[in-house]
Amino acid sequence: MTITIKETKDVKPEDVVAIYDANHWSSAQKPEELFNALLNSHSFFTAWNGERLIGLGNALSDG
């Protein structure tokens, strides 16, 4: 298995929500707000196994 880390905001909302839902995180219940918040993060990284999103991380900043 090869995991690829990308700094990209080219992700599907349903893939992001699937990760949050799988971890029982309450943000999965507000998918539009979750996705918008992540896309507007200072930094947003994703982890991929081929074409499958398997992880993500974001950071906030005041500039």
N, CA, C and O atoms as CSV, one atom per row, in Angstrom:
chain,resi,resn,atom,element,x,y,z
A,1,MET,N,N,0.835,-1.165,0.000
A,1,MET,CA,C,0.000,0.000,0.000
A,1,MET,C,C,0.889,1.240,0.000
A,1,MET,O,O,1.826,1.348,0.791
A,2,THR,N,N,0.582,2.165,-0.894
A,2,THR,CA,C,1.306,3.427,-0.962
A,2,THR,C,C,0.360,4.555,-0.578
A,2,THR,O,O,-0.694,4.736,-1.187
A,3,ILE,N,N,0.749,5.300,0.430
A,3,ILE,CA,C,-0.040,6.440,0.887
A,3,ILE,C,C,0.592,7.704,0.325
A,3,ILE,O,O,1.801,7.909,0.435
A,4,THR,N,N,-0.232,8.544,-0.274
A,4,THR,CA,C,0.230,9.806,-0.843
A,4,THR,C,C,-0.365,10.954,-0.042
A,4,THR,O,O,-1.573,10.997,0.192
A,5,ILE,N,N,0.486,11.881,0.377
A,5,ILE,CA,C,0.040,13.079,1.099
A,5,ILE,C,C,0.030,14.235,0.109
A,5,ILE,O,O,0.996,14.457,-0.621
A,6,LYS,N,N,-1.083,14.966,0.096
A,6,LYS,CA,C,-1.218,16.098,-0.818
A,6,LYS,C,C,-1.686,17.332,-0.061
A,6,LYS,O,O,-2.451,17.233,0.899
A,7,GLU,N,N,-1.224,18.481,-0.496
A,7,GLU,CA,C,-1.774,19.743,-0.007
A,7,GLU,C,C,-2.720,20.230,-1.103
A,7,GLU,O,O,-2.337,20.999,-1.985
A,8,THR,N,N,-3.944,19.769,-1.026
A,8,THR,CA,C,-4.924,20.069,-2.067
A,8,THR,C,C,-6.300,20.232,-1.448
A,8,THR,O,O,-6.621,19.612,-0.435
A,9,LYS,N,N,-7.086,21.055,-2.058
A,9,LYS,CA,C,-8.480,21.217,-1.632
A,9,LYS,C,C,-9.406,20.581,-2.654
A,9,LYS,O,O,-10.613,20.821,-2.649
A,10,ASP,N,N,-8.829,19.768,-3.529
A,10,ASP,CA,C,-9.589,19.068,-4.556
A,10,ASP,C,C,-10.081,17.740,-3.984
A,10,ASP,O,O,-9.551,16.675,-4.302
A,11,VAL,N,N,-11.101,17.825,-3.138
A,11,VAL,CA,C,-11.696,16.649,-2.511
A,11,VAL,C,C,-13.216,16.742,-2.650
A,11,VAL,O,O,-13.775,17.826,-2.818
A,12,LYS,N,N,-13.858,15.603,-2.576
A,12,LYS,CA,C,-15.314,15.555,-2.655
A,12,LYS,C,C,-15.893,15.674,-1.239
A,12,LYS,O,O,-15.393,15.045,-0.306
A,13,PRO,N,N,-16.929,16.469,-1.089
A,13,PRO,CA,C,-17.547,16.607,0.242
A,13,PRO,C,C,-17.940,15.263,0.845
A,13,PRO,O,O,-17.761,15.048,2.044
A,14,GLU,N,N,-18.470,14.364,0.032
A,14,GLU,CA,C,-18.916,13.078,0.578
A,14,GLU,C,C,-17.750,12.235,1.099
A,14,GLU,O,O,-17.934,11.437,2.019
A,15,ASP,N,N,-16.560,12.400,0.530
A,15,ASP,CA,C,-15.390,11.673,1.023
A,15,ASP,C,C,-14.953,12.204,2.382
A,15,ASP,O,O,-14.575,11.436,3.267
A,16,VAL,N,N,-15.009,13.523,2.539
A,16,VAL,CA,C,-14.661,14.138,3.821
A,16,VAL,C,C,-15.659,13.704,4.890
A,16,VAL,O,O,-15.264,13.296,5.982
A,17,VAL,N,N,-16.927,13.791,4.583
A,17,VAL,CA,C,-17.972,13.424,5.545
A,17,VAL,C,C,-17.857,11.955,5.930
A,17,VAL,O,O,-18.105,11.602,7.082
A,18,ALA,N,N,-17.489,11.102,4.998
A,18,ALA,CA,C,-17.341,9.673,5.296
A,18,ALA,C,C,-16.285,9.436,6.376
A,18,ALA,O,O,-16.464,8.583,7.244
A,19,ILE,N,N,-15.191,10.186,6.322
A,19,ILE,CA,C,-14.145,10.050,7.343
A,19,ILE,C,C,-14.661,10.506,8.702
A,19,ILE,O,O,-14.456,9.822,9.704
A,20,TYR,N,N,-15.324,11.646,8.741
A,20,TYR,CA,C,-15.864,12.154,9.998
A,20,TYR,C,C,-16.938,11.219,10.541
A,20,TYR,O,O,-16.996,10.977,11.747
A,21,ASP,N,N,-17.779,10.696,9.672
A,21,ASP,CA,C,-18.840,9.789,10.090
A,21,ASP,C,C,-18.265,8.479,10.632
A,21,ASP,O,O,-18.749,7.953,11.635
A,22,ALA,N,N,-17.238,7.956,9.971
A,22,ALA,CA,C,-16.612,6.703,10.415
A,22,ALA,C,C,-16.018,6.829,11.814
A,22,ALA,O,O,-15.928,5.847,12.550
A,23,ASN,N,N,-15.614,8.049,12.173
A,23,ASN,CA,C,-15.040,8.293,13.499
A,23,ASN,C,C,-16.057,8.812,14.500
A,23,ASN,O,O,-15.710,9.169,15.626
A,24,HIS,N,N,-17.324,8.853,14.078
A,24,HIS,CA,C,-18.433,9.294,14.935
A,24,HIS,C,C,-18.242,10.724,15.419
A,24,HIS,O,O,-18.638,11.064,16.534
A,25,TRP,N,N,-17.633,11.566,14.577
A,25,TRP,CA,C,-17.452,12.973,14.917
A,25,TRP,C,C,-18.712,13.739,14.550
A,25,TRP,O,O,-19.250,13.567,13.456
A,26,SER,N,N,-19.176,14.569,15.443
A,26,SER,CA,C,-20.457,15.254,15.271
A,26,SER,C,C,-20.479,16.194,14.063
A,26,SER,O,O,-21.557,16.491,13.547
A,27,SER,N,N,-19.347,16.658,13.612
A,27,SER,CA,C,-19.316,17.550,12.452
A,27,SER,C,C,-19.873,16.884,11.197
A,27,SER,O,O,-20.262,17.570,10.252
A,28,ALA,N,N,-19.913,15.569,11.181
A,28,ALA,CA,C,-20.478,14.854,10.032
A,28,ALA,C,C,-21.960,15.159,9.863
A,28,ALA,O,O,-22.519,14.981,8.781
A,29,GLN,N,N,-22.597,15.623,10.945
A,29,GLN,CA,C,-24.021,15.943,10.886
A,29,GLN,C,C,-24.297,17.289,10.235
A,29,GLN,O,O,-25.449,17.626,9.964
A,30,LYS,N,N,-23.238,18.061,9.984
A,30,LYS,CA,C,-23.354,19.362,9.325
A,30,LYS,C,C,-22.372,19.400,8.154
A,30,LYS,O,O,-21.382,20.130,8.200
A,31,PRO,N,N,-22.638,18.625,7.116
A,31,PRO,CA,C,-21.648,18.440,6.049
A,31,PRO,C,C,-21.260,19.718,5.309
A,31,PRO,O,O,-20.088,19.896,4.975
A,32,GLU,N,N,-22.198,20.597,5.048
A,32,GLU,CA,C,-21.851,21.818,4.315
A,32,GLU,C,C,-20.937,22.715,5.140
A,32,GLU,O,O,-19.957,23.254,4.625
A,33,GLU,N,N,-21.258,22.872,6.418
A,33,GLU,CA,C,-20.433,23.703,7.289
A,33,GLU,C,C,-19.047,23.093,7.467
A,33,GLU,O,O,-18.043,23.804,7.459
A,34,LEU,N,N,-18.998,21.779,7.626
A,34,LEU,CA,C,-17.723,21.078,7.780
A,34,LEU,C,C,-16.844,21.292,6.558
A,34,LEU,O,O,-15.682,21.681,6.681
A,35,PHE,N,N,-17.397,21.037,5.381
A,35,PHE,CA,C,-16.623,21.139,4.152
A,35,PHE,C,C,-16.139,22.565,3.928
A,35,PHE,O,O,-14.980,22.774,3.571
A,36,ASN,N,N,-17.008,23.545,4.131
A,36,ASN,CA,C,-16.612,24.948,3.970
A,36,ASN,C,C,-15.516,25.346,4.948
A,36,ASN,O,O,-14.586,26.066,4.585
A,37,ALA,N,N,-15.622,24.882,6.182
A,37,ALA,CA,C,-14.603,25.199,7.184
A,37,ALA,C,C,-13.249,24.623,6.775
A,37,ALA,O,O,-12.228,25.303,6.874
A,38,LEU,N,N,-13.239,23.387,6.322
A,38,LEU,CA,C,-11.977,22.765,5.920
A,38,LEU,C,C,-11.373,23.469,4.710
A,38,LEU,O,O,-10.167,23.712,4.670
A,39,LEU,N,N,-12.197,23.794,3.737
A,39,LEU,CA,C,-11.678,24.455,2.541
A,39,LEU,C,C,-11.169,25.857,2.826
A,39,LEU,O,O,-10.343,26.381,2.078
A,40,ASN,N,N,-11.647,26.465,3.890
A,40,ASN,CA,C,-11.192,27.809,4.252
A,40,ASN,C,C,-10.114,27.793,5.336
A,40,ASN,O,O,-9.765,28.840,5.882
A,41,SER,N,N,-9.591,26.618,5.646
A,41,SER,CA,C,-8.496,26.500,6.598
A,41,SER,C,C,-7.233,27.120,6.021
A,41,SER,O,O,-7.078,27.226,4.804
A,42,HIS,N,N,-6.344,27.521,6.898
A,42,HIS,CA,C,-5.052,28.055,6.456
A,42,HIS,C,C,-4.276,26.987,5.691
A,42,HIS,O,O,-3.719,27.255,4.626
A,43,SER,N,N,-4.244,25.791,6.234
A,43,SER,CA,C,-3.564,24.662,5.604
A,43,SER,C,C,-4.491,23.457,5.624
A,43,SER,O,O,-5.203,23.227,6.601
A,44,PHE,N,N,-4.478,22.700,4.554
A,44,PHE,CA,C,-5.337,21.523,4.448
A,44,PHE,C,C,-4.568,20.445,3.703
A,44,PHE,O,O,-4.185,20.629,2.547
A,45,PHE,N,N,-4.344,19.321,4.370
A,45,PHE,CA,C,-3.598,18.204,3.796
A,45,PHE,C,C,-4.494,16.978,3.748
A,45,PHE,O,O,-5.338,16.775,4.620
A,46,THR,N,N,-4.301,16.171,2.727
A,46,THR,CA,C,-5.077,14.953,2.586
A,46,THR,C,C,-4.149,13.760,2.401
A,46,THR,O,O,-3.033,13.896,1.898
A,47,ALA,N,N,-4.621,12.602,2.810
A,47,ALA,CA,C,-3.885,11.344,2.647
A,47,ALA,C,C,-4.720,10.425,1.760
A,47,ALA,O,O,-5.919,10.253,1.974
A,48,TRP,N,N,-4.066,9.845,0.767
A,48,TRP,CA,C,-4.760,9.044,-0.236
A,48,TRP,C,C,-4.128,7.666,-0.370
A,48,TRP,O,O,-2.906,7.515,-0.334
A,49,ASN,N,N,-4.977,6.682,-0.523
A,49,ASN,CA,C,-4.563,5.340,-0.915
A,49,ASN,C,C,-5.121,5.161,-2.318
A,49,ASN,O,O,-6.278,4.773,-2.484
A,50,GLY,N,N,-4.314,5.438,-3.316
A,50,GLY,CA,C,-4.800,5.465,-4.691
A,50,GLY,C,C,-5.748,6.638,-4.860
A,50,GLY,O,O,-5.362,7.787,-4.643
A,51,GLU,N,N,-6.976,6.359,-5.242
A,51,GLU,CA,C,-7.990,7.398,-5.433
A,51,GLU,C,C,-8.876,7.575,-4.207
A,51,GLU,O,O,-9.808,8.380,-4.223
A,52,ARG,N,N,-8.591,6.831,-3.148
A,52,ARG,CA,C,-9.442,6.844,-1.953
A,52,ARG,C,C,-8.862,7.773,-0.888
A,52,ARG,O,O,-7.706,7.630,-0.489
A,53,LEU,N,N,-9.676,8.726,-0.432
A,53,LEU,CA,C,-9.286,9.611,0.663
A,53,LEU,C,C,-9.343,8.803,1.953
A,53,LEU,O,O,-10.383,8.241,2.298
A,54,ILE,N,N,-8.210,8.749,2.670
A,54,ILE,CA,C,-8.170,7.946,3.887
A,54,ILE,C,C,-7.827,8.773,5.130
A,54,ILE,O,O,-7.874,8.257,6.247
A,55,GLY,N,N,-7.487,10.039,4.946
A,55,GLY,CA,C,-7.175,10.881,6.090
A,55,GLY,C,C,-7.051,12.324,5.668
A,55,GLY,O,O,-6.905,12.637,4.486
A,56,LEU,N,N,-7.113,13.200,6.654
A,56,LEU,CA,C,-6.957,14.626,6.384
A,56,LEU,C,C,-6.537,15.350,7.637
A,56,LEU,O,O,-6.701,14.857,8.753
A,57,GLY,N,N,-5.993,16.524,7.432
A,57,GLY,CA,C,-5.596,17.375,8.544
A,57,GLY,C,C,-5.678,18.812,8.112
A,57,GLY,O,O,-5.452,19.134,6.945
A,58,ASN,N,N,-5.999,19.671,9.042
A,58,ASN,CA,C,-6.065,21.090,8.728
A,58,ASN,C,C,-5.508,21.911,9.877
A,58,ASN,O,O,-5.415,21.443,11.012
A,59,ALA,N,N,-5.139,23.142,9.560
A,59,ALA,CA,C,-4.618,24.052,10.577
A,59,ALA,C,C,-5.275,25.421,10.400
A,59,ALA,O,O,-5.532,25.872,9.284
A,60,LEU,N,N,-5.529,26.048,11.508
A,60,LEU,CA,C,-6.095,27.388,11.514
A,60,LEU,C,C,-4.991,28.385,11.825
A,60,LEU,O,O,-4.001,28.041,12.471
A,61,SER,N,N,-5.157,29.601,11.372
A,61,SER,CA,C,-4.168,30.632,11.613
A,61,SER,C,C,-4.859,31.987,11.637
A,61,SER,O,O,-5.896,32.181,11.004
A,62,ASP,N,N,-4.280,32.906,12.364
A,62,ASP,CA,C,-4.820,34.268,12.356
A,62,ASP,C,C,-4.029,35.144,11.372
A,62,ASP,O,O,-4.124,36.371,11.396
A,63,GLY,N,N,-3.254,34.488,10.516
A,63,GLY,CA,C,-2.564,35.204,9.473
A,63,GLY,C,C,-1.104,35.240,9.664
A,63,GLY,O,O,-0.389,35.820,8.846
